[in-house]
């Protein structure tokens, strides 16, 4: 086998080791994620199992607790980790992160700008895509969110990813001092008012570069689409959403699950035009989006669009727990 050189490859292969995250699935499909520690035990209301029984076992093993309940033990995938990791802000769901990586054409070695970081879910997918030869430049207004995101990524990759830089500050103010004109391949904006950033983003993107915005509401979607058209330096925007429905598979009982992953957000994408190029005129231009009290100069906040805002107390608690976890890891 060739030597392991990628930053997280050693954590994804071979027998379970101390410090590995392991996903345990019981016969009813309930999942629990534990971090292996020598001498520690995992307890439920029906018995417990010893971490030592898993340390050294191959990935994809089964183990039985003291009550005779059998568990499947397997390393969690990135999608599993994202859904169970500590959160400060809401995460970009794997179904949307996959769309961003694919439709944004995030390639190895790319220079990618991301704003904001949230809890780091999308950042980890971007880092996986650009590899150690690329760069992900993330911007986050809140220092506590940035701390949680960095701790989550560190726990997943096993170390600070060499391609990742996190800047605490406003994108409009900070981006020009971090990158030069026409030096960025891709920009992903996951923020309340992405239309406010189109000027600096347009300066930073290479001709042909891709801009993707992730927004929660139709009002935001309309506003950013019109701003892209008004800017004049982007191609006609394209918008969509992804809806995922699982299926129940048991013998001949094959049917859609009763619950599904419905609307999480809209994605809208556009390409940067070359300097001085005017986009072709549309044969039929849609009418302007309607104006609300939030349009104009008023600043948007998360509560305006119905987003659940984590309390400062909860964020401090998550950040504190992440710091304690980091100190326990080897």
C-alpha positions in Angstrom: 0.0 0.0 0.0 1.4 3.5 -0.9 2.3 5.7 2.1 -0.5 7.9 3.4 0.2 11.6 2.6 -3.2 13.3 2.6 -4.0 15.1 5.8 -7.0 13.0 6.8 -6.4 9.8 4.9 -4.8 8.1 8.0 -8.0 8.7 9.9 -10.2 7.1 7.3 -8.3 3.8 6.9 -7.2 0.8 9.0 -8.3 -0.5 12.4 -9.9 1.8 14.9 -7.5 3.8 17.0 -7.7 5.9 20.1 -9.1 9.3 19.1 -11.1 7.9 16.2 -14.8 8.8 15.8 -17.0 5.7 15.5 -20.6 5.5 14.5 -22.6 2.8 16.3 -25.9 1.6 14.8 -28.2 -0.6 16.8 -30.7 -3.1 15.4 -33.4 -0.4 15.2 -31.3 1.8 13.1 -30.5 4.3 15.9 -27.1 5.8 15.6 -24.6 7.1 18.2 -21.2 8.6 17.5 -18.4 8.1 20.1 -14.8 9.1 20.2 -12.6 6.2 21.3 -10.7 6.5 24.5 -8.8 3.7 26.3 -10.7 2.4 29.3 -13.9 4.4 28.6 -17.4 2.9 28.3 -20.5 3.8 26.2 -23.7 3.6 28.2 -27.3 3.4 27.2 -30.4 2.5 29.1 -29.8 -1.0 28.0 -26.3 -1.9 29.0 -22.9 -0.6 28.0 -19.9 -1.5 25.8 -16.3 -0.9 26.3 -14.2 1.3 24.0 -11.3 -1.2 24.4 -13.4 -3.8 22.6 -13.4 -1.6 19.5 -9.8 -0.3 19.6 -7.8 -2.3 17.1 -11.0 -3.8 15.5 -11.4 -3.3 11.7 -13.7 -0.7 10.3 -17.2 -2.3 9.6 -17.1 -4.6 12.7 -19.9 -5.5 15.1 -19.7 -5.5 18.8 -22.1 -6.6 21.6 -22.8 -4.7 24.8 -23.4 -6.2 28.2 -27.1 -6.6 27.6 -26.6 -8.6 24.4 -27.4 -5.7 22.0 -25.3 -5.8 18.8 -24.0 -2.7 17.2 -22.5 -2.1 13.8 -19.3 0.0 14.3 -18.1 2.0 11.3 -16.3 5.3 10.7 -18.8 8.1 10.0 -18.7 9.7 6.6 -18.3 13.5 6.2 -22.1 13.7 5.7 -22.7 11.8 9.0 -20.2 14.0 10.9 -21.7 17.2 9.6 -25.2 16.2 10.9 -24.0 15.2 14.4 -21.1 17.7 15.1 -21.5 20.6 17.6 -23.1 23.6 16.0 -23.0 27.3 16.6 -24.9 28.4 13.5 -27.1 26.2 11.2 -25.1 24.0 8.8 -25.3 23.7 5.0 -26.9 20.2 4.6 -24.9 17.6 2.7 -27.4 17.6 -0.2 -26.7 21.3 -0.8 -22.9 21.0 -0.1 -22.8 18.3 -2.8 -24.6 20.6 -5.3 -22.2 23.5 -4.5 -19.1 21.4 -5.0 -20.4 19.9 -8.3 -22.3 22.8 -9.8 -19.6 25.2 -8.7 -17.0 23.0 -10.3 -14.7 23.1 -7.2 -11.5 21.5 -8.5 -8.2 20.4 -6.9 -5.9 23.4 -6.6 -8.7 26.0 -6.9 -8.7 29.2 -4.9 -12.1 29.5 -3.3 -13.6 32.3 -1.2 -16.4 31.4 1.3 -18.5 33.7 3.4 -19.8 33.0 6.1 -18.3 29.9 7.8 -21.2 29.1 10.2 -20.2 25.8 11.9 -17.8 24.7 9.2 -19.9 22.1 7.3 -19.5 23.6 3.8 -15.9 24.5 4.6 -14.9 20.9 5.0 -16.5 19.9 1.7 -14.7 22.7 0.0 -11.4 21.6 1.6 -11.9 18.1 0.5 -12.5 19.3 -3.1 -9.6 21.7 -3.4 -7.1 19.4 -1.7 -3.9 20.5 0.0 -2.7 22.2 -3.2 -5.7 24.6 -3.2 -6.8 27.4 -0.9 -10.1 28.0 0.9 -10.3 31.6 2.2 -13.2 31.8 4.6 -14.7 34.9 6.1 -16.9 35.0 9.2 -18.2 38.1 11.0 -18.6 36.3 14.4 -15.4 35.1 16.1 -17.3 32.5 18.2 -18.8 30.9 15.1 -15.3 30.8 13.5 -13.8 29.1 16.6 -16.5 26.4 16.5 -16.0 25.8 12.8 -12.2 25.5 13.1 -12.6 23.1 16.0 -15.1 21.0 14.0 -12.7 20.8 11.0 -9.7 20.1 13.2 -11.6 17.2 14.9 -12.6 15.8 11.5 -9.3 16.1 9.6 -7.1 15.4 12.7 -5.2 18.6 12.3 -5.5 22.2 11.0 -6.0 21.9 7.2 -3.1 23.6 5.4 -5.3 24.9 2.7 -7.7 26.8 5.0 -7.5 30.4 6.2 -10.3 31.8 8.3 -10.6 35.6 8.6 -12.9 37.1 11.2 -14.4 40.2 9.7 -16.8 41.6 7.0 -16.2 40.2 3.5 -16.6 43.6 1.8 -14.0 45.2 4.1 -11.6 42.3 4.4 -11.5 40.6 0.9 -9.5 43.3 -1.0 -6.7 43.0 1.6 -6.5 39.2 1.4 -6.7 38.6 -2.4 -5.7 40.6 -5.5 -7.9 41.5 -8.4 -8.9 38.6 -10.7 -7.2 36.0 -8.5 -10.1 33.9 -7.2 -11.6 30.9 -9.1 -14.8 30.4 -7.1 -16.9 32.4 -4.6 -19.6 30.9 -2.3 -21.7 33.3 -0.4 -23.8 31.8 2.5 -25.1 35.0 4.1 -28.2 37.2 4.6 -27.5 39.8 2.0 -25.1 38.5 -0.7 -26.1 41.4 -3.1 -24.1 43.7 -0.9 -20.9 41.9 -1.8 -21.1 41.7 -5.6 -18.8 44.6 -6.1 -15.8 43.2 -4.2 -16.6 39.7 -5.4 -16.6 40.8 -9.1 -13.2 42.4 -8.6 -11.7 39.3 -7.0 -13.1 36.7 -9.5 -11.2 35.6 -12.5 -13.0 35.9 -15.9 -15.1 32.8 -16.2 -15.0 32.3 -12.4 -18.1 31.0 -10.7 -20.2 32.7 -8.0 -22.7 30.7 -6.0 -25.1 32.2 -3.4 -27.0 30.1 -0.9 -30.1 31.8 0.4 -33.1 30.7 2.4 -36.1 32.6 1.1 -37.6 33.6 -2.3 -37.3 37.3 -1.4 -33.5 36.9 -1.0 -33.4 34.9 -4.2 -35.1 37.6 -6.2 -33.0 40.4 -4.7 -29.7 38.7 -5.5 -30.8 37.8 -9.0 -31.7 41.4 -9.8 -28.4 42.6 -8.3 -26.4 40.2 -10.5 -28.2 41.6 -13.6 -27.7 45.2 -12.5 -24.0 44.6 -11.8 -23.5 43.9 -15.5 -20.4 41.8 -15.0 -22.1 38.4 -14.6 -23.9 36.0 -16.9 -27.6 35.5 -16.5 -28.2 33.8 -13.1 -29.5 30.3 -12.7 -31.4 29.2 -9.6 -32.6 25.9 -8.2 -33.3 23.9 -5.1 -32.7 20.2 -4.3 -35.2 18.0 -2.6 -34.1 14.5 -1.4 -36.5 11.7 -0.6 -35.3 8.4 0.9 -37.0 5.1 0.1 -38.1 2.3 2.4 -36.6 -1.0 1.2 -37.8 -4.2 2.9 -38.7 -7.2 0.8 -41.5 -6.3 -1.6 -42.4 -3.3 0.6 -40.6 -0.7 -1.6 -42.1 2.8 -1.2 -41.0 6.4 -0.4 -40.3 7.2 3.2 -43.0 9.2 4.9 -40.5 11.9 5.9 -38.2 13.6 3.4 -35.5 16.3 3.2 -37.5 19.1 1.7 -36.6 22.8 1.3 -33.4 23.9 3.0 -32.3 26.8 0.8 -32.0 28.1 -2.8 -28.8 28.0 -4.8 -28.2 30.7 -7.5 -25.1 30.7 -9.7 -23.5 33.0 -12.3 -20.2 33.3 -14.1 -17.9 36.3 -14.1 -17.6 38.0 -17.5 -14.3 39.4 -18.9 -13.6 43.1 -18.2 -15.5 45.4 -20.6 -17.8 42.6 -21.9 -21.6 43.4 -21.8 -23.9 40.4 -21.4 -26.2 39.7 -24.3 -29.6 41.3 -24.0 -32.4 39.0 -22.8 -35.3 38.7 -25.2 -37.7 38.9 -22.3 -36.7 40.5 -19.1 -38.7 39.6 -16.0 -40.3 42.4 -14.0 -38.5 43.8 -11.0 -39.0 42.0 -7.8 -41.5 43.6 -5.5 -40.2 46.1 -2.9 -40.6 45.4 0.8 -39.8 47.4 3.9 -36.5 45.4 4.1 -35.3 46.7 0.7 -33.2 49.7 0.4 -30.6 50.5 3.0 -32.1 48.6 5.9 -29.8 45.9 7.3 -31.1 42.4 7.2 -30.9 40.0 10.1 -31.6 36.3 10.5 -34.9 36.8 12.3 -36.2 38.7 9.3 -36.1 35.6 7.2 -37.5 33.2 9.9 -34.1 31.6 10.7 -33.6 30.3 14.2 -30.9 32.4 15.9 -28.7 30.5 18.4 -28.5 32.2 21.8 -25.2 33.6 22.8 -25.3 31.3 25.9 -25.7 28.2 23.7 -22.9 29.3 21.4 -20.6 29.8 24.4 -21.5 26.4 25.7 -20.7 24.7 22.4 -17.4 26.6 22.0 -16.4 25.7 25.6 -17.2 22.0 25.0 -15.2 22.0 21.7 -12.2 23.4 23.6 -12.4 20.6 26.2 -12.7 18.0 23.5 -9.6 19.3 21.7 -7.5 19.2 24.9 -8.5 15.5 25.4 -7.5 14.4 21.9 -3.9 13.1 21.4 
